[in-house]
Amino acid sequence: MSDASGDWKTVWITGASTGIGYALAQQISAPNMTVAVSARSKDKLAELESQSDGFVAYPVDVSDAKAVADSVDNIEQRHGPIDLAVLNAGTWSMISARDFDLETIRRGFEVNYMGVMNALHAVLPGMLARKKGHIAITASVAGYRGLPGAIAYSPTKAALINLAEILHAELSPQGITISLVNPGFVDTPMTQDNPFPMPQIITSKQAATRMLEGLKKQKFEINFPYRFTLMMKLLRILPDTVFFWLMRRLTGKK
Ligand SMILES: NC(=O)c1ccc[n+]([C@@H]2O[C@H](COP(=O)([O-])OP(=O)(O)OC[C@H]3O[C@@H](n4cnc5c(N)ncnc54)[C@H](OP(=O)(O)O)[C@@H]3O)[C@@H](O)[C@H]2O)c1
């Protein structure tokens, strides 16, 4: 299969200050390529910048539509059109419907879903005009079905999976490649305090390697690790009664 990375002169990664985005920035970086890295933590982005001239920091809160549009403008004016946008910034809070917290739920959507929308709003017109570009959206296997304890997260990722399907159907004929990244458990600051077992957890470097392989091949869905994500995918086709029985067992509520 062909390797698309030769076409990437300007890459933009959100959520690049830690975890998967940080590891991806390091692995994707190549001579004659600018990797524009975004997140809120200026200090961590500056540390990344200090590693190579290829990294340029564009600190931004992805939930701020105007700031995202300004960042994309600045990136494209300084470095040229964005060839690959990896919309990866995300936030996770473990809360259940019994401890309903509207602010946390709203924030989950503002960052995970509207953060991607804000970025699309900024990058899409240029890509459509050029009939060229690649957009990758990091969702999660937690979006395959509604998972207990994930009321502020699972629905945001389900929405992203649905969104990526729409974008693929509509934008592929326009020359724009869409990738949907669905990781299983990855050892990053996001998962460090999780109080539950995380089967088949992989490192952020392993996750970035799998992600980069999929991006180079211009795959639609990039999911890893394979066995765990396949098992999660099977939850989609389980009858509801079996799925809910399984969830009760997993959460100890038989
Ligand atoms: N780790 C897993 O097991 C796992 C599994 C499935 C999917 N994912 C997804 O993978 C993506 C990366 O997560 P990760 O595991 O690498 O976690 P992470 O290390 O916590 O990284 C999250 C990144 O998003 C950035 N971010 C958070 N809120 C932001 C905001 N409002 N504006 C801009 N940037 C923001 C963070 O930087 P700042 O705090 O500096 O802003 C950080 O760079 C997320 O979308 C996550 O949902 C992770």
The ligand as a Tripos MOL2 file, in Angstrom:
@<TRIPOS>MOLECULE
LIG
   48    52     1     0     0
SMALL
NO_CHARGES

@<TRIPOS>ATOM
      1 N1         -5.2310    6.9550   26.9910 N.am      1 LIG1
      2 C1         -6.2120    6.1610   26.5740 C.2       1 LIG1
      3 O1         -6.3720    5.0350   27.0860 O.2       1 LIG1
      4 C2         -7.1110    6.6060   25.4620 C.ar      1 LIG1
      5 C3         -7.9980    5.6530   24.9500 C.ar      1 LIG1
      6 C4         -8.8510    6.0130   23.9260 C.ar      1 LIG1
      7 C5         -8.8060    7.3100   23.4210 C.ar      1 LIG1
      8 N2         -7.9420    8.2210   23.9540 N.ar      1 LIG1
      9 C6         -7.9640    9.5650   23.3820 C.3       1 LIG1
     10 O2         -6.6800    9.8910   22.9190 O.3       1 LIG1
     11 C7         -6.5270   11.3090   22.9210 C.3       1 LIG1
     12 C8         -5.2180   11.6590   23.5940 C.3       1 LIG1
     13 O3         -5.3190   11.2800   24.9580 O.3       1 LIG1
     14 P1         -4.0740   10.7720   25.8180 P.3       1 LIG1
     15 O4         -4.3940    9.4280   26.3110 O.co2     1 LIG1
     16 O5         -2.8130   11.0110   25.1000 O.co2     1 LIG1
     17 O6         -4.2330   11.7250   27.0980 O.3       1 LIG1
     18 P2         -3.3980   12.9460   27.6380 P.3       1 LIG1
     19 O7         -1.9700   12.5860   27.7710 O.co2     1 LIG1
     20 O8         -4.1500   13.4420   28.8240 O.co2     1 LIG1
     21 O9         -3.5010   13.9920   26.4380 O.3       1 LIG1
     22 C9         -4.5930   14.8310   26.2360 C.3       1 LIG1
     23 C10        -4.0910   16.0020   25.4250 C.3       1 LIG1
     24 O10        -5.2030   16.8570   25.1400 O.3       1 LIG1
     25 C11        -4.8430   18.1730   25.5270 C.3       1 LIG1
     26 N3         -6.0280   18.9240   25.9200 N.ar      1 LIG1
     27 C12        -6.9190   18.6170   26.8950 C.ar      1 LIG1
     28 N4         -7.8580   19.5820   26.9650 N.ar      1 LIG1
     29 C13        -7.5520   20.4990   26.0020 C.ar      1 LIG1
     30 C14        -8.1390   21.7120   25.5790 C.ar      1 LIG1
     31 N5         -9.2420   22.2120   26.1640 N.pl3     1 LIG1
     32 N6         -7.5570   22.3930   24.5710 N.ar      1 LIG1
     33 C15        -6.4300   21.9180   23.9810 C.ar      1 LIG1
     34 N7         -5.8380   20.7800   24.3320 N.ar      1 LIG1
     35 C16        -6.3900   20.0780   25.3360 C.ar      1 LIG1
     36 C17        -3.8610   17.9910   26.6830 C.3       1 LIG1
     37 O11        -3.0120   19.1110   26.8330 O.3       1 LIG1
     38 P3         -3.2280   20.3340   27.8350 P.3       1 LIG1
     39 O12        -3.7140   19.7630   29.1180 O.co2     1 LIG1
     40 O13        -1.8710   20.9130   27.8760 O.co2     1 LIG1
     41 O14        -4.2070   21.2240   27.1670 O.co2     1 LIG1
     42 C18        -3.0520   16.8250   26.1580 C.3       1 LIG1
     43 O15        -2.0850   17.2750   25.2380 O.3       1 LIG1
     44 C19        -7.7630   11.8720   23.6280 C.3       1 LIG1
     45 O16        -8.6900   12.3280   22.6710 O.3       1 LIG1
     46 C20        -8.3070   10.6640   24.3610 C.3       1 LIG1
     47 O17        -9.6950   10.7700   24.6120 O.3       1 LIG1
     48 C21        -7.0970    7.8970   24.9530 C.ar      1 LIG1
@<TRIPOS>BOND
     1     1     2 1
     2     2     3 2
     3     2     4 1
     4     4     5 ar
     5     4    48 ar
     6     5     6 ar
     7     6     7 ar
     8     7     8 ar
     9     8     9 1
    10     8    48 ar
    11     9    10 1
    12     9    46 1
    13    10    11 1
    14    11    12 1
    15    11    44 1
    16    12    13 1
    17    13    14 1
    18    14    15 2
    19    14    16 1
    20    14    17 1
    21    17    18 1
    22    18    19 2
    23    18    20 1
    24    18    21 1
    25    21    22 1
    26    22    23 1
    27    23    24 1
    28    23    42 1
    29    24    25 1
    30    25    26 1
    31    25    36 1
    32    26    27 ar
    33    26    35 ar
    34    27    28 ar
    35    28    29 ar
    36    29    30 ar
    37    29    35 ar
    38    30    31 1
    39    30    32 ar
    40    32    33 ar
    41    33    34 ar
    42    34    35 ar
    43    36    37 1
    44    36    42 1
    45    37    38 1
    46    38    39 2
    47    38    40 1
    48    38    41 1
    49    42    43 1
    50    44    45 1
    51    44    46 1
    52    46    47 1
@<TRIPOS>SUBSTRUCTURE
     1 LIG1         1 GROUP 0 **** ****
